[in-house]
Amino acid sequence: MRQKRSKMPDVPLLMTPGPTQVRENVRIIRALEMTNPDLDLKFFRFYRKTCFKLAAFMNTNSQVLILSGEGMLALDSACASLAEPGDRVLIIDNGLFGEGFADMVKAYGAEPVVFKGARTRGISSENLREFLNEDSDFKFATIVHCDTPSGVLNDLKEICPLLKAHGILTVVDAVSSMVGEPLYTDDWGIDICIGASQKGFSAPPGLAFLSVSPDAWDAIENRKTPIPSYYCNLLLWKNYFEDFWFPYTPPISDIYGFNAALNNVVKEKGTLKRHRRIAKAVRKAVIRSGLSLYLRSDYCSTVTAVNVPEGVDGEALIQRMKNETGILIGGNFGELKGKVIRIGHMGENARLEYVSETLKALQETLEKEGVVLNADMESVFLEEMVKKK
Ligand SMILES: *Cc1c(COP(=O)(O)O)cnc(C)c1O
C-alpha cells in the first residue's frame, strides 16, 4: 500500500482535509476512451452499479444518486427538493458547515431555526432532547457529521433517532467523515446522507452523492409547491434507470475515476482502524510538542485542527510550509482563519509516511517562525504508531 512520493515538481504533497491525494489507478482510469453516457445502456448499468456499491458502503437500502458537481451540490439539492415556503427547518449548528445550511434553506423560502452547540465539542443529545420537547415542529433537520474546519464529530447514532422520533426528517452532511468514520445510514435513521468525491474517497473534486430514503421521497413528492430548481431537483432522478434518461449528461470520466476510488476503499480491510490510529497519534504528537488542539472532545479521525501559537499567522505559516517543504496543509475560514490550521489525514492522506513527513515539515516551519516546541512531533507520532494496539 505504500506509495512512492512522485509528484509533478510544482504539485505539493496534499495534506489538506479535502481535496486529498488521488491514487494513480484513479487518475489513469479517468483518461480512458468514453462512450456517450446518455445513449449507451451499458453506461446506465455501470452508473447504477456504482450507486449500489456506494449504497452498500453507506449501509443503506435507499436509492443513492451520484450528481455532477462539488459536494455543495448535494447539500443544495437536498434543501431545494425538501424545503418550501411555510416549512420550518431545524439547523443544528456547531460549526461553519452546520451554520451554512441556514442560508441554503432560506434561499428556498423555508424558515431556519438554529439549535446552537459549542463549537469545540459535539452536539449534546441531552440538550437537543430538551429543546425538542419544547419545539419539534420541523419538516427536516440538518446536521454535519464532521464539521471540517474544526474536525468536530457529531454523534449521529444518538441524534438522528431522536429527531426521527419527533417525526423530523434528517439531512446529514457526511462529506468529510465518510471512509474515516463508521456510517450506518439506515440504522441511524438518516433520510438524506451526503458525501463527495474529493475527501475520504480520494478521487478528484467534481462529484457529489446522496442517499434518499423512502420517507424523504414521500416528502419530496408531496410538496405543496413545485421544486424551484432544475439542476437541484432530485425528483428528476428518481426513475432515471427505468426511463433510461439522465436529467443531464453524466460526467463519465469522473464516474469512472470515482468507481475506481470506491473499489480501492471497499477492497481495503481495516480502513477505519487506519484512520483512528493515525488521528490518535497525530493528537498525541501535537499535545506533547506543547501545541494545543482546537477541540475539547469529539475528534473526527479524518482531520486534526491545531491552534496556531500566539504571534504566528496560520495562513502565512501554511504558505511558508508549502513553499519550503512542498507539503500543503489546511488553513481555515471565518473566525478561525489564521488561528487554527488543519492536517487532513483522510483517505489516501492517512498513511504513516505522509503524516510523519507532514509533522516534520510543520515542526521545521514553526521553529523557523521562532516557536519553541517541547518535543519532536514526528518522533512522538512514530512511537505511537509502532505501539501494539
Ligand atoms: C468539503 C466539504 C463540503 C464540500 O464543500 P467545499 O468546501 O466546496 O469543498 C461540504 N461539507 C463538508 C463538511 C465538507 O468538509
The ligand as an SDF file (V2000), in Angstrom:
LIG
                    3D

 15 15  0  0  0  0  0  0  0  0999 V2000
  -15.6100   19.7070    1.8550 C   0  0  0  0  0  0  0  0  0  0  0  0
  -16.9110   19.7600    2.4790 C   0  0  0  0  0  0  0  0  0  0  0  0
  -18.0460   20.0740    1.7490 C   0  0  0  0  0  0  0  0  0  0  0  0
  -17.9530   20.4620    0.3150 C   0  0  0  0  0  0  0  0  0  0  0  0
  -17.6440   21.8170    0.2730 O   0  0  0  0  0  0  0  0  0  0  0  0
  -16.3590   22.5220   -0.3660 P   0  0  0  0  0  0  0  0  0  0  0  0
  -15.8960   23.4770    0.6920 O   0  0  0  0  0  0  0  0  0  0  0  0
  -16.8800   23.2710   -1.5320 O   0  0  0  0  0  0  0  0  0  0  0  0
  -15.3230   21.5180   -0.7210 O   0  0  0  0  0  0  0  0  0  0  0  0
  -19.2710   20.0520    2.3810 C   0  0  0  0  0  0  0  0  0  0  0  0
  -19.3680   19.7310    3.6910 N   0  0  0  0  0  0  0  0  0  0  0  0
  -18.2960   19.4400    4.4390 C   0  0  0  0  0  0  0  0  0  0  0  0
  -18.4710   19.1020    5.8770 C   0  0  0  0  0  0  0  0  0  0  0  0
  -17.0360   19.4390    3.8580 C   0  0  0  0  0  0  0  0  0  0  0  0
  -15.9600   19.1450    4.5850 O   0  0  0  0  0  0  0  0  0  0  0  0
  1  2  1  0
  2  3  1  0
  2 14  2  0
  3  4  1  0
  3 10  2  0
  4  5  1  0
  5  6  1  0
  6  7  2  0
  6  8  1  0
  6  9  1  0
 10 11  1  0
 11 12  2  0
 12 13  1  0
 12 14  1  0
 14 15  1  0
M  END
$$$$
